[in-house]
Amino acid sequence: MTDPRTRYQILLLLALLAPLCAAADITDSVNSVRRDGCGARPGGVRPLRENARLDQVARQLSLGTELRVAQRLAGYHAVSSFSVRISAVPASGDVGGIIGQQFCQQATNPAFREIGSWRRGADVWLAFAEPFTPPASHERAASSARVLELINQARARARRCGSTPFAAASPLVLNATLEHAAAQYALEMATYGYMDHTGRDGSSPAQRITRSGYRWREVGENLASGIMTPEDAVAGWLHSPEHCANLMDPAFRQMGVAYAVNPRNDAGVYWALEFGTPR
């Protein structure tokens, strides 16, 4: 005969496991959409990870809290995020069909890495997020080398930047003075939470590069924010016609790149890429 205390502990354990199983079923359903695709999106997107803080975000959403406020209350820092409420969810927790039909683009967004869920009766709240995972300070040298490598791979073959064709260009080399100028400006943008080619003192990229001591014939600048990796930074610049034109400009011979981190604002990570051709 089962001891009453043991029976109570078993029932309590089952009660605790039920929400976890439901959350796992929901995550599996969403990940099946990311795997198989939906609408015009082909699939093959990496699966989402469950995150307990995002579960709390979803719980706050169920109480009527706005997404950004919910993230702040749960202590979750997202670079980008999206929330979904689904009604009349079956007991199995299978939300794949609904997600695929109504939220295909968001659910298969490759930038999203984590998911949180909360269920109340037949209603489910989902929170998708690209987590804030900034590069570490000790990775700066490796990051600069990686950006240089990716840019030179891009310059090695002809391409179009918007409607403008560019021939292959000679590779760039890192320059310590341009690197310092990039680091100073990335830190300024991160400190004050803005991204603009015009500095807070009204300076232009050419003026800042000149102040750094770099004697130049040609200079240029690319900026980015809210991006965590060298790969994503370069990919973003290549998809922007104006930034791509700087990457492919045959007039440039040298570059310096740096990032700075400020976890207290939404963008979090700020990148500055300075181009130059010395006199």
C-alpha atoms as one frame of an Amber mdcrd trajectory, in Angstrom:
protein
   0.000   0.000   0.000   1.370   3.414  -0.933   2.160   5.712   1.966  -0.056
   8.870   1.825   3.029  11.068   1.985   4.582   9.195  -0.941   1.341   9.495
  -2.930   1.309  13.243  -2.223   4.932  13.591  -3.366   4.178  11.694  -6.588
   1.162  13.895  -7.311   3.196  17.014  -6.583   5.979  15.826  -8.900   3.477
  15.138 -11.671   1.973  18.591 -11.193   5.406  20.148 -11.527   6.338  18.073
 -14.560   3.124  18.774 -16.482   3.999  22.393 -17.405   7.511  21.303 -18.353
   6.159  18.614 -20.675   3.707  21.084 -22.197   6.516  23.597 -22.771   8.658
  20.898 -24.388   5.777  19.909 -26.692   5.286  23.530 -27.731   9.005  24.045
 -28.374   9.152  20.822 -30.382   6.221  22.022 -32.516   7.905  25.360 -33.249
  11.223  23.676 -34.011   9.492  21.321 -36.458   8.384  24.421 -38.395  11.950
  25.759 -38.347  13.222  22.391 -39.542  10.662  21.729 -42.283   9.844  25.269
 -43.376   6.506  26.908 -44.078   5.000  29.087 -46.766   7.794  30.254 -49.057
  10.480  29.735 -46.400  12.528  26.567 -46.987  13.341  25.522 -43.430  16.631
  24.101 -42.230  16.826  26.774 -39.501  18.622  25.825 -36.299  16.268  24.842
 -33.453  15.374  27.210 -30.641  16.594  26.646 -27.089  14.188  26.879 -24.181
  15.075  29.643 -21.730  13.586  29.934 -18.240  13.777  33.737 -18.234  11.886
  33.817 -21.517   9.261  31.586 -19.909   8.841  34.375 -17.374   8.620  36.884
 -20.207   5.800  34.798 -21.701   4.109  34.657 -18.302   4.236  38.445 -18.069
   2.766  38.647 -21.572  -0.158  36.517 -20.380  -0.823  39.193 -17.741  -1.043
  41.887 -20.390   2.492  43.253 -20.037   4.135  44.814 -23.108   7.023  42.762
 -24.517   9.882  45.140 -23.692   8.587  45.688 -20.177   8.166  41.925 -19.733
  11.794  41.382 -20.745  12.966  43.987 -18.277  10.912  42.461 -15.454  12.295
  38.999 -16.238  15.875  40.263 -16.508  16.198  39.109 -20.112  18.257  41.220
 -22.548  17.288  40.617 -26.178  18.801  42.121 -29.285  15.540  41.435 -31.105
  12.347  39.680 -30.054   8.789  38.839 -31.052   5.760  37.624 -29.107   2.788
  35.495 -30.123  -0.508  34.621 -28.453  -2.320  31.541 -29.714  -5.827  30.616
 -28.613  -7.628  27.263 -28.714  -4.434  25.225 -28.480  -5.056  21.470 -28.332
  -4.138  19.575 -25.163  -1.151  18.049 -26.987   0.408  21.491 -27.227   0.838
  21.112 -30.996   1.014  24.685 -32.254   3.033  23.878 -35.388   0.153  24.220
 -37.832  -0.931  27.568 -36.406   2.631  28.878 -36.299   3.301  27.757 -39.871
   0.180  29.456 -41.206   0.098  32.692 -39.207   3.624  33.381 -37.951   5.887
  31.627 -40.446   8.287  34.510 -41.046   8.842  35.229 -37.371   9.067  31.604
 -36.257  11.702  30.797 -38.898  13.755  33.943 -38.352  17.334  32.606 -38.091
  18.315  35.466 -35.776  16.086  34.053 -33.048  17.935  31.531 -30.869  15.735
  31.079 -27.788  12.080  30.603 -26.917   9.910  30.914 -23.846   6.303  29.809
 -23.423   3.458  30.097 -20.966   0.153  28.280 -21.102  -3.113  29.120 -19.395
  -5.980  26.823 -20.295  -6.233  26.690 -24.089  -4.167  29.873 -24.581  -0.402
  29.907 -25.173   1.971  32.875 -25.159   5.320  32.535 -26.939   8.383  34.778
 -26.760  11.045  34.442 -29.474  14.358  36.202 -28.941  17.817  36.830 -30.256
  19.749  36.835 -26.974  22.283  39.481 -26.087  25.573  37.579 -26.324  28.247
  40.212 -26.897  31.795  39.266 -27.849  34.214  39.264 -24.921  36.864  41.950
 -24.545  39.674  39.428 -24.975  38.298  38.533 -28.424  38.993  41.963 -29.949
  42.199  41.021 -31.785  40.684  37.824 -33.162  37.544  39.729 -34.135  39.532
  42.322 -36.097  41.428  39.586 -37.908  38.173  37.804 -38.746  36.519  40.964
 -40.115  39.594  41.595 -42.261  39.491  38.014 -43.542  35.807  38.221 -44.451
  36.166  41.600 -46.155  39.098  40.392 -48.226  37.116  37.312 -49.223  34.387
  39.642 -50.439  36.848  41.878 -52.294  38.396  38.868 -54.014  35.511  38.575
 -56.476  33.328  40.927 -58.483  29.903  41.774 -57.088  27.084  44.277 -57.265
  26.420  46.684 -54.444  22.829  47.603 -55.123  22.765  48.541 -58.808  26.491
  49.394 -58.975  28.895  46.721 -60.253  32.324  46.401 -58.661  35.295  44.469
 -59.966  37.417  42.408 -57.626  39.723  44.599 -55.542  43.086  44.112 -53.896
  43.045  42.970 -50.255  43.123  45.409 -47.348  45.577  45.308 -44.465  45.016
  46.263 -40.836  46.408  49.593 -39.684  46.960  50.286 -35.987  46.082  53.998
 -36.226  42.795  53.294 -38.000  42.117  50.571 -35.425  42.579  53.109 -32.631
  40.248  55.586 -34.350  37.644  52.835 -34.734  37.975  51.814 -31.082  37.567
  55.389 -29.858  34.443  55.986 -31.918  32.874  52.605 -31.109  33.362  53.385
 -27.411  31.754  56.822 -27.813  28.706  55.367 -29.558  28.358  52.622 -26.949
  28.763  55.015 -24.033  26.091  57.409 -25.250  23.848  54.892 -27.030  23.733
  56.308 -30.546  24.954  55.365 -34.018  25.724  58.117 -36.504  28.589  59.121
 -38.783  28.434  62.546 -37.158  30.052  62.450 -33.727  28.635  64.094 -30.628
  31.096  66.958 -31.173  29.917  67.371 -34.773  32.962  65.616 -36.224  32.950
  63.720 -39.525  34.741  60.397 -40.095  37.508  62.260 -41.965  38.014  64.646
 -39.047  38.163  61.851 -36.488  40.620  59.859 -38.591  42.766  62.957 -39.059
  42.766  63.585 -35.288  44.026  60.048 -34.754  47.213  60.973 -36.626  46.483
  59.060 -39.825  47.700  60.947 -42.918  45.364  60.005 -45.735  44.363  60.424
 -49.368  41.046  58.513 -49.062  38.950  57.624 -46.020  35.557  56.030 -45.342
  33.534  54.563 -42.501  31.014  51.776 -41.887  29.038  51.478 -38.643  26.771
  48.832 -37.132  24.975  48.182 -33.857  23.127  45.317 -32.226  25.348  42.765
 -33.987  27.224  40.129 -32.007  29.683  38.530 -34.452  32.147  39.537 -37.192
  30.256  37.287 -39.607  26.960  39.092 -39.052  28.627  42.509 -39.187  30.235
  41.887 -42.570  27.108  40.186 -43.940  25.034  43.206 -42.924  27.434  45.610
 -44.603  27.458  43.549 -47.797  23.643  43.654 -47.946  23.628  47.449 -47.669
  24.537  49.088 -51.036  26.378  52.049 -49.485  28.315  49.959 -46.954  29.040
  47.336 -49.592  30.461  50.049 -51.876  32.943  50.992 -49.146  33.960  47.347
 -48.691  34.576  46.989 -52.431  36.128  50.418 -53.100  39.448  49.796 -54.876
  40.756  53.146 -53.634  41.058  51.849 -50.067  44.235  50.064 -48.979  43.969
  49.833 -45.175  41.341  49.419 -42.475  40.799  49.316 -38.743  37.768  47.858
 -36.979  36.613  47.706 -33.366  33.538  47.121 -31.225  32.424  48.354 -27.816
  29.783  46.910 -25.496  27.168  48.635 -23.349  24.761  46.080 -21.840  22.549
  48.847 -20.454  21.038  49.832 -23.807  19.049  47.850 -26.347  21.640  47.700
 -29.139  24.364  46.655 -26.719  27.244  46.311 -29.198  28.554  49.056 -31.489
  30.974  48.544 -34.392  33.126  51.076 -36.228  35.063  50.215 -39.372  37.455
  52.856 -40.699  38.924  52.695 -44.219  41.933  54.611 -45.452  44.590  55.058
 -48.066  47.758  56.686 -46.730  49.563  59.540 -48.413
